[in-house]
């Protein structure tokens, strides 16, 4: 079970990192192509770059505010509280995991000063909890 969790955590971390790099590469590629196409004009690429970043931040904010508010922030204080016995609602669910992963990917790729290290701790805990629930459900079904 530990090996499966380690592989899943590594896969999620790789997917987030690859998604951030791919999104940032596409953003810069698009701005560079617009700069080349319009003979060194700077407003069109800048506005497209700005709009692309606003869309990324808007989608990440929408996920956090409307879909799963528990996915906001780094998640480390909530996890510490949960481990100390304080019941924090909706803090470790699969829905929180998905919103945290995509929110982290989009917010870091947009260029805002946020890191992916803190949210990855919350992501790992959600992933472990999901694996444990699936294993427990499968184990109980066999009995």
Secondary structure, 3 states (H helix, E strand, C coil): CHHHHHHHHHHHHHHHHHHHHHHHHHHHHHHHHHHHHCCCCCHHHHHHHHHHHHHHHHHHHHHHHHHCHHHCCCCHHHHHHHHCCCCCCCCCCHHHHHHHHHHHHHHHHHCCCCCCHHHHHHHHHHHHHHHHHHHHHHHHHHC
